[in-house]
Structure formats: C-alpha cells, structure tokens
Amino acid sequence: MLDVQCAGDGHHQRRSYDAPFREGAVRIVLETGKSAAEVARDLGVHEGTLQTWVHRAKARAAAEAAGGLDESEREQLRRLR
C-alpha cells in the first residue's frame, strides 16, 4: 500500500509504504534475481529506498541465523527502553 501526500505548494511529502508492500518488494529482489533498480522501476519506488529495505532484510536474516534477536524480541526491547 502506498500513501502519497502532496503539500499545498505542489511538492510531494515523504511516501509511506506498508509492511506487506515492503516485504513483497524485497522478496521479488531476493527470489527472482532481478536487480533492485529493475524492481524499483517496476513498482514505482526509489531505487535507494528498495536497496535499504533489502539491506535491512538481509541483516535481520543474518542476525536471526546467528542466534540474534528476532523481530518480536527487538520490538519488545524497544518498548522496554
């Protein structure tokens, strides 16, 4: 899901993408072998944004594989801080 807001002066504000959209975009990059640039163009997302999502997903997967905190544990830790 994409939420685009336009300021009164015609400039776009920051776009907001929901988690299922971000996860799906990352999955396309990781599972199809398409480049982030190609997928970003297909989905209308800035290439750097998609690359950030992919990088974060890979980092999360590596941390979980190494016995690090999973997403729910990280969220719980954030709430406790």
Backbone as XML, in Angstrom:
<?xml version="1.0"?>
<chain id="A" units="angstrom">
  <residue number="1" name="MET">
    <atom name="N" x="0.841" y="-1.170" z="0.000"/>
    <atom name="CA" x="0.000" y="0.000" z="0.000"/>
    <atom name="C" x="0.883" y="1.229" z="0.000"/>
  </residue>
  <residue number="2" name="LEU">
    <atom name="N" x="0.516" y="2.197" z="-0.764"/>
    <atom name="CA" x="1.284" y="3.415" z="-0.916"/>
    <atom name="C" x="0.450" y="4.596" z="-0.475"/>
  </residue>
  <residue number="3" name="ASP">
    <atom name="N" x="1.071" y="5.462" z="0.307"/>
    <atom name="CA" x="0.385" y="6.670" z="0.750"/>
    <atom name="C" x="1.216" y="7.854" z="0.294"/>
  </residue>
  <residue number="4" name="VAL">
    <atom name="N" x="0.712" y="8.599" z="-0.682"/>
    <atom name="CA" x="1.413" y="9.770" z="-1.185"/>
    <atom name="C" x="0.599" y="10.989" z="-0.823"/>
  </residue>
  <residue number="5" name="GLN">
    <atom name="N" x="1.255" y="11.935" z="-0.208"/>
    <atom name="CA" x="0.580" y="13.167" z="0.148"/>
    <atom name="C" x="1.255" y="14.302" z="-0.592"/>
  </residue>
  <residue number="6" name="CYS">
    <atom name="N" x="0.480" y="15.270" z="-0.989"/>
    <atom name="CA" x="1.018" y="16.415" z="-1.710"/>
    <atom name="C" x="0.805" y="17.656" z="-0.860"/>
  </residue>
  <residue number="7" name="ALA">
    <atom name="N" x="1.892" y="18.376" z="-0.655"/>
    <atom name="CA" x="1.795" y="19.634" z="0.084"/>
    <atom name="C" x="1.095" y="20.657" z="-0.794"/>
  </residue>
  <residue number="8" name="GLY">
    <atom name="N" x="0.584" y="21.673" z="-0.199"/>
    <atom name="CA" x="-0.136" y="22.696" z="-0.942"/>
    <atom name="C" x="0.699" y="23.380" z="-2.004"/>
  </residue>
  <residue number="9" name="ASP">
    <atom name="N" x="2.019" y="23.359" z="-1.862"/>
    <atom name="CA" x="2.889" y="24.033" z="-2.826"/>
    <atom name="C" x="3.270" y="23.137" z="-4.010"/>
  </residue>
  <residue number="10" name="GLY">
    <atom name="N" x="2.672" y="21.958" z="-4.094"/>
    <atom name="CA" x="2.941" y="21.059" z="-5.210"/>
    <atom name="C" x="4.077" y="20.086" z="-4.977"/>
  </residue>
  <residue number="11" name="HIS">
    <atom name="N" x="4.806" y="20.223" z="-3.880"/>
    <atom name="CA" x="5.887" y="19.296" z="-3.567"/>
    <atom name="C" x="5.321" y="18.071" z="-2.851"/>
  </residue>
  <residue number="12" name="HIS">
    <atom name="N" x="5.869" y="16.924" z="-3.178"/>
    <atom name="CA" x="5.411" y="15.696" z="-2.537"/>
    <atom name="C" x="6.080" y="15.539" z="-1.183"/>
  </residue>
  <residue number="13" name="GLN">
    <atom name="N" x="5.304" y="15.066" z="-0.239"/>
    <atom name="CA" x="5.865" y="14.735" z="1.052"/>
    <atom name="C" x="6.382" y="13.306" z="0.974"/>
  </residue>
  <residue number="14" name="ARG">
    <atom name="N" x="7.009" y="12.867" z="2.021"/>
    <atom name="CA" x="7.583" y="11.532" z="2.079"/>
    <atom name="C" x="6.502" y="10.465" z="1.840"/>
  </residue>
  <residue number="15" name="ARG">
    <atom name="N" x="6.815" y="9.501" z="1.012"/>
    <atom name="CA" x="5.881" y="8.401" z="0.765"/>
    <atom name="C" x="5.990" y="7.385" z="1.882"/>
  </residue>
  <residue number="16" name="SER">
    <atom name="N" x="4.878" y="6.734" z="2.167"/>
    <atom name="CA" x="4.835" y="5.729" z="3.213"/>
    <atom name="C" x="4.334" y="4.419" z="2.604"/>
  </residue>
  <residue number="17" name="TYR">
    <atom name="N" x="5.105" y="3.364" z="2.781"/>
    <atom name="CA" x="4.744" y="2.046" z="2.249"/>
    <atom name="C" x="4.476" y="1.113" z="3.419"/>
  </residue>
  <residue number="18" name="ASP">
    <atom name="N" x="3.387" y="0.340" z="3.349"/>
    <atom name="CA" x="3.088" y="-0.562" z="4.440"/>
    <atom name="C" x="3.999" y="-1.793" z="4.393"/>
  </residue>
  <residue number="19" name="ALA">
    <atom name="N" x="4.043" y="-2.507" z="5.518"/>
    <atom name="CA" x="4.950" y="-3.642" z="5.665"/>
    <atom name="C" x="4.751" y="-4.718" z="4.590"/>
  </residue>
  <residue number="20" name="PRO">
    <atom name="N" x="3.508" y="-5.115" z="4.263"/>
    <atom name="CA" x="3.354" y="-6.141" z="3.231"/>
    <atom name="C" x="3.934" y="-5.712" z="1.871"/>
  </residue>
  <residue number="21" name="PHE">
    <atom name="N" x="3.799" y="-4.435" z="1.529"/>
    <atom name="CA" x="4.362" y="-3.944" z="0.270"/>
    <atom name="C" x="5.881" y="-4.030" z="0.309"/>
  </residue>
  <residue number="22" name="ARG">
    <atom name="N" x="6.486" y="-3.541" z="1.400"/>
    <atom name="CA" x="7.952" y="-3.575" z="1.527"/>
    <atom name="C" x="8.466" y="-5.004" z="1.483"/>
  </residue>
  <residue number="23" name="GLU">
    <atom name="N" x="7.814" y="-5.891" z="2.230"/>
    <atom name="CA" x="8.246" y="-7.290" z="2.276"/>
    <atom name="C" x="8.119" y="-7.951" z="0.911"/>
  </residue>
  <residue number="24" name="GLY">
    <atom name="N" x="7.051" y="-7.646" z="0.195"/>
    <atom name="CA" x="6.861" y="-8.207" z="-1.141"/>
    <atom name="C" x="7.908" y="-7.712" z="-2.116"/>
  </residue>
  <residue number="25" name="ALA">
    <atom name="N" x="8.241" y="-6.432" z="-2.040"/>
    <atom name="CA" x="9.261" y="-5.873" z="-2.920"/>
    <atom name="C" x="10.614" y="-6.524" z="-2.655"/>
  </residue>
  <residue number="26" name="VAL">
    <atom name="N" x="10.949" y="-6.698" z="-1.390"/>
    <atom name="CA" x="12.212" y="-7.342" z="-1.021"/>
    <atom name="C" x="12.224" y="-8.782" z="-1.517"/>
  </residue>
  <residue number="27" name="ARG">
    <atom name="N" x="11.120" y="-9.474" z="-1.347"/>
    <atom name="CA" x="11.025" y="-10.868" z="-1.784"/>
    <atom name="C" x="11.242" y="-10.984" z="-3.291"/>
  </residue>
  <residue number="28" name="ILE">
    <atom name="N" x="10.706" y="-10.044" z="-4.055"/>
    <atom name="CA" x="10.902" y="-10.062" z="-5.507"/>
    <atom name="C" x="12.391" y="-9.967" z="-5.831"/>
  </residue>
  <residue number="29" name="VAL">
    <atom name="N" x="13.095" y="-9.052" z="-5.172"/>
    <atom name="CA" x="14.536" y="-8.886" z="-5.422"/>
    <atom name="C" x="15.289" y="-10.158" z="-5.048"/>
  </residue>
  <residue number="30" name="LEU">
    <atom name="N" x="15.006" y="-10.691" z="-3.864"/>
    <atom name="CA" x="15.772" y="-11.829" z="-3.365"/>
    <atom name="C" x="15.442" y="-13.143" z="-4.064"/>
  </residue>
  <residue number="31" name="GLU">
    <atom name="N" x="14.207" y="-13.310" z="-4.497"/>
    <atom name="CA" x="13.797" y="-14.605" z="-5.044"/>
    <atom name="C" x="13.840" y="-14.682" z="-6.567"/>
  </residue>
  <residue number="32" name="THR">
    <atom name="N" x="13.804" y="-13.548" z="-7.255"/>
    <atom name="CA" x="13.765" y="-13.598" z="-8.721"/>
    <atom name="C" x="15.115" y="-13.340" z="-9.362"/>
  </residue>
  <residue number="33" name="GLY">
    <atom name="N" x="16.042" y="-12.766" z="-8.609"/>
    <atom name="CA" x="17.330" y="-12.426" z="-9.183"/>
    <atom name="C" x="17.314" y="-11.114" z="-9.962"/>
  </residue>
  <residue number="34" name="LYS">
    <atom name="N" x="16.159" y="-10.444" z="-9.995"/>
    <atom name="CA" x="16.100" y="-9.134" z="-10.640"/>
    <atom name="C" x="16.879" y="-8.144" z="-9.787"/>
  </residue>
  <residue number="35" name="SER">
    <atom name="N" x="17.422" y="-7.119" z="-10.430"/>
    <atom name="CA" x="18.148" y="-6.101" z="-9.682"/>
    <atom name="C" x="17.164" y="-5.228" z="-8.911"/>
  </residue>
  <residue number="36" name="ALA">
    <atom name="N" x="17.677" y="-4.623" z="-7.843"/>
    <atom name="CA" x="16.844" y="-3.701" z="-7.076"/>
    <atom name="C" x="16.382" y="-2.548" z="-7.959"/>
  </residue>
  <residue number="37" name="ALA">
    <atom name="N" x="17.254" y="-2.105" z="-8.859"/>
    <atom name="CA" x="16.894" y="-0.997" z="-9.750"/>
    <atom name="C" x="15.708" y="-1.371" z="-10.633"/>
  </residue>
  <residue number="38" name="GLU">
    <atom name="N" x="15.740" y="-2.579" z="-11.183"/>
    <atom name="CA" x="14.653" y="-3.026" z="-12.066"/>
    <atom name="C" x="13.335" y="-3.160" z="-11.302"/>
  </residue>
  <residue number="39" name="VAL">
    <atom name="N" x="13.398" y="-3.772" z="-10.127"/>
    <atom name="CA" x="12.190" y="-3.953" z="-9.325"/>
    <atom name="C" x="11.655" y="-2.595" z="-8.875"/>
  </residue>
  <residue number="40" name="ALA">
    <atom name="N" x="12.558" y="-1.705" z="-8.481"/>
    <atom name="CA" x="12.143" y="-0.367" z="-8.054"/>
    <atom name="C" x="11.402" y="0.351" z="-9.178"/>
  </residue>
  <residue number="41" name="ARG">
    <atom name="N" x="11.942" y="0.272" z="-10.392"/>
    <atom name="CA" x="11.261" y="0.904" z="-11.535"/>
    <atom name="C" x="9.888" y="0.283" z="-11.748"/>
  </residue>
  <residue number="42" name="ASP">
    <atom name="N" x="9.815" y="-1.052" z="-11.688"/>
    <atom name="CA" x="8.535" y="-1.745" z="-11.904"/>
    <atom name="C" x="7.482" y="-1.339" z="-10.877"/>
  </residue>
  <residue number="43" name="LEU">
    <atom name="N" x="7.922" y="-1.112" z="-9.641"/>
    <atom name="CA" x="6.981" y="-0.811" z="-8.554"/>
    <atom name="C" x="6.791" y="0.682" z="-8.302"/>
  </residue>
  <residue number="44" name="GLY">
    <atom name="N" x="7.594" y="1.506" z="-8.944"/>
    <atom name="CA" x="7.481" y="2.937" z="-8.736"/>
    <atom name="C" x="8.056" y="3.403" z="-7.409"/>
  </residue>
  <residue number="45" name="VAL">
    <atom name="N" x="9.095" y="2.704" z="-6.953"/>
    <atom name="CA" x="9.763" y="3.016" z="-5.692"/>
    <atom name="C" x="11.147" y="3.549" z="-6.029"/>
  </residue>
  <residue number="46" name="HIS">
    <atom name="N" x="11.646" y="4.474" z="-5.240"/>
    <atom name="CA" x="13.000" y="4.963" z="-5.454"/>
    <atom name="C" x="13.982" y="3.812" z="-5.234"/>
  </residue>
  <residue number="47" name="GLU">
    <atom name="N" x="14.962" y="3.699" z="-6.105"/>
    <atom name="CA" x="15.920" y="2.592" z="-6.039"/>
    <atom name="C" x="16.630" y="2.529" z="-4.687"/>
  </residue>
  <residue number="48" name="GLY">
    <atom name="N" x="17.053" y="3.659" z="-4.174"/>
    <atom name="CA" x="17.749" y="3.686" z="-2.885"/>
    <atom name="C" x="16.876" y="3.195" z="-1.747"/>
  </residue>
  <residue number="49" name="THR">
    <atom name="N" x="15.594" y="3.501" z="-1.822"/>
    <atom name="CA" x="14.646" y="3.042" z="-0.802"/>
    <atom name="C" x="14.568" y="1.525" z="-0.805"/>
  </residue>
  <residue number="50" name="LEU">
    <atom name="N" x="14.414" y="0.948" z="-1.982"/>
    <atom name="CA" x="14.328" y="-0.510" z="-2.079"/>
    <atom name="C" x="15.635" y="-1.164" z="-1.650"/>
  </residue>
  <residue number="51" name="GLN">
    <atom name="N" x="16.754" y="-0.583" z="-2.021"/>
    <atom name="CA" x="18.044" y="-1.146" z="-1.608"/>
    <atom name="C" x="18.180" y="-1.139" z="-0.087"/>
  </residue>
  <residue number="52" name="THR">
    <atom name="N" x="17.664" y="-0.096" z="0.557"/>
    <atom name="CA" x="17.683" y="-0.039" z="2.024"/>
    <atom name="C" x="16.844" y="-1.162" z="2.611"/>
  </residue>
  <residue number="53" name="TRP">
    <atom name="N" x="15.654" y="-1.374" z="2.054"/>
    <atom name="CA" x="14.796" y="-2.458" z="2.546"/>
    <atom name="C" x="15.479" y="-3.805" z="2.402"/>
  </residue>
  <residue number="54" name="VAL">
    <atom name="N" x="16.117" y="-4.041" z="1.251"/>
    <atom name="CA" x="16.795" y="-5.317" z="1.003"/>
    <atom name="C" x="17.951" y="-5.489" z="1.990"/>
  </residue>
  <residue number="55" name="HIS">
    <atom name="N" x="18.739" y="-4.438" z="2.186"/>
    <atom name="CA" x="19.870" y="-4.492" z="3.111"/>
    <atom name="C" x="19.389" y="-4.835" z="4.521"/>
  </residue>
  <residue number="56" name="ARG">
    <atom name="N" x="18.328" y="-4.179" z="4.973"/>
    <atom name="CA" x="17.795" y="-4.442" z="6.314"/>
    <atom name="C" x="17.272" y="-5.864" z="6.441"/>
  </residue>
  <residue number="57" name="ALA">
    <atom name="N" x="16.609" y="-6.355" z="5.404"/>
    <atom name="CA" x="16.081" y="-7.725" z="5.435"/>
    <atom name="C" x="17.218" y="-8.739" z="5.519"/>
  </residue>
  <residue number="58" name="LYS">
    <atom name="N" x="18.282" y="-8.506" z="4.765"/>
    <atom name="CA" x="19.438" y="-9.407" z="4.812"/>
    <atom name="C" x="20.104" y="-9.361" z="6.181"/>
  </residue>
  <residue number="59" name="ALA">
    <atom name="N" x="20.218" y="-8.175" z="6.757"/>
    <atom name="CA" x="20.828" y="-8.032" z="8.078"/>
    <atom name="C" x="19.995" y="-8.744" z="9.140"/>
  </residue>
  <residue number="60" name="ARG">
    <atom name="N" x="18.659" y="-8.603" z="9.054"/>
    <atom name="CA" x="17.779" y="-9.297" z="10.006"/>
    <atom name="C" x="17.926" y="-10.799" z="9.884"/>
  </residue>
  <residue number="61" name="ALA">
    <atom name="N" x="17.958" y="-11.288" z="8.648"/>
    <atom name="CA" x="18.090" y="-12.729" z="8.428"/>
    <atom name="C" x="19.418" y="-13.244" z="8.970"/>
  </residue>
  <residue number="62" name="ALA">
    <atom name="N" x="20.493" y="-12.490" z="8.762"/>
    <atom name="CA" x="21.807" y="-12.898" z="9.254"/>
    <atom name="C" x="21.842" y="-12.903" z="10.781"/>
  </residue>
  <residue number="63" name="ALA">
    <atom name="N" x="21.237" y="-11.897" z="11.400"/>
    <atom name="CA" x="21.208" y="-11.825" z="12.863"/>
    <atom name="C" x="20.408" y="-12.982" z="13.447"/>
  </residue>
  <residue number="64" name="GLU">
    <atom name="N" x="19.288" y="-13.294" z="12.822"/>
    <atom name="CA" x="18.463" y="-14.402" z="13.307"/>
    <atom name="C" x="19.185" y="-15.728" z="13.124"/>
  </residue>
  <residue number="65" name="ALA">
    <atom name="N" x="19.891" y="-15.889" z="12.008"/>
    <atom name="CA" x="20.630" y="-17.123" z="11.756"/>
    <atom name="C" x="21.782" y="-17.285" z="12.751"/>
  </residue>
  <residue number="66" name="ALA">
    <atom name="N" x="22.329" y="-16.171" z="13.211"/>
    <atom name="CA" x="23.447" y="-16.205" z="14.150"/>
    <atom name="C" x="22.973" y="-16.265" z="15.601"/>
  </residue>
  <residue number="67" name="GLY">
    <atom name="N" x="21.680" y="-16.418" z="15.804"/>
    <atom name="CA" x="21.147" y="-16.516" z="17.150"/>
    <atom name="C" x="20.806" y="-15.179" z="17.763"/>
  </residue>
  <residue number="68" name="GLY">
    <atom name="N" x="20.712" y="-14.151" z="16.942"/>
    <atom name="CA" x="20.348" y="-12.817" z="17.433"/>
    <atom name="C" x="18.866" y="-12.730" z="17.718"/>
  </residue>
  <residue number="69" name="LEU">
    <atom name="N" x="18.422" y="-11.537" z="18.029"/>
    <atom name="CA" x="17.018" y="-11.310" z="18.345"/>
    <atom name="C" x="16.169" y="-11.362" z="17.082"/>
  </residue>
  <residue number="70" name="ASP">
    <atom name="N" x="14.971" y="-11.937" z="17.201"/>
    <atom name="CA" x="14.047" y="-11.880" z="16.077"/>
    <atom name="C" x="13.241" y="-10.586" z="16.166"/>
  </residue>
  <residue number="71" name="GLU">
    <atom name="N" x="12.385" y="-10.346" z="15.192"/>
    <atom name="CA" x="11.648" y="-9.077" z="15.111"/>
    <atom name="C" x="10.818" y="-8.809" z="16.358"/>
  </residue>
  <residue number="72" name="SER">
    <atom name="N" x="10.114" y="-9.804" z="16.870"/>
    <atom name="CA" x="9.273" y="-9.587" z="18.053"/>
    <atom name="C" x="10.131" y="-9.290" z="19.283"/>
  </residue>
  <residue number="73" name="GLU">
    <atom name="N" x="11.287" y="-9.925" z="19.379"/>
    <atom name="CA" x="12.179" y="-9.655" z="20.509"/>
    <atom name="C" x="12.771" y="-8.240" z="20.428"/>
  </residue>
  <residue number="74" name="ARG">
    <atom name="N" x="13.106" y="-7.799" z="19.216"/>
    <atom name="CA" x="13.612" y="-6.435" z="19.047"/>
    <atom name="C" x="12.529" y="-5.410" z="19.404"/>
  </residue>
  <residue number="75" name="GLU">
    <atom name="N" x="11.296" y="-5.682" z="19.012"/>
    <atom name="CA" x="10.194" y="-4.783" z="19.337"/>
    <atom name="C" x="9.982" y="-4.717" z="20.846"/>
  </residue>
  <residue number="76" name="GLN">
    <atom name="N" x="10.047" y="-5.863" z="21.504"/>
    <atom name="CA" x="9.889" y="-5.889" z="22.949"/>
    <atom name="C" x="11.012" y="-5.089" z="23.615"/>
  </residue>
  <residue number="77" name="LEU">
    <atom name="N" x="12.222" y="-5.223" z="23.137"/>
    <atom name="CA" x="13.350" y="-4.482" z="23.677"/>
    <atom name="C" x="13.161" y="-2.979" z="23.487"/>
  </residue>
  <residue number="78" name="ARG">
    <atom name="N" x="12.664" y="-2.576" z="22.308"/>
    <atom name="CA" x="12.390" y="-1.155" z="22.062"/>
    <atom name="C" x="11.366" y="-0.607" z="23.055"/>
  </residue>
  <residue number="79" name="ARG">
    <atom name="N" x="10.336" y="-1.398" z="23.324"/>
    <atom name="CA" x="9.289" y="-0.942" z="24.260"/>
    <atom name="C" x="9.846" y="-0.814" z="25.680"/>
  </residue>
  <residue number="80" name="LEU">
    <atom name="N" x="10.765" y="-1.683" z="26.041"/>
    <atom name="CA" x="11.316" y="-1.667" z="27.393"/>
    <atom name="C" x="12.289" y="-0.518" z="27.600"/>
  </residue>
  <residue number="81" name="ARG">
    <atom name="N" x="12.871" y="-0.001" z="26.536"/>
    <atom name="CA" x="13.830" y="1.104" z="26.666"/>
    <atom name="C" x="13.113" y="2.332" z="26.926"/>
  </residue>
</chain>
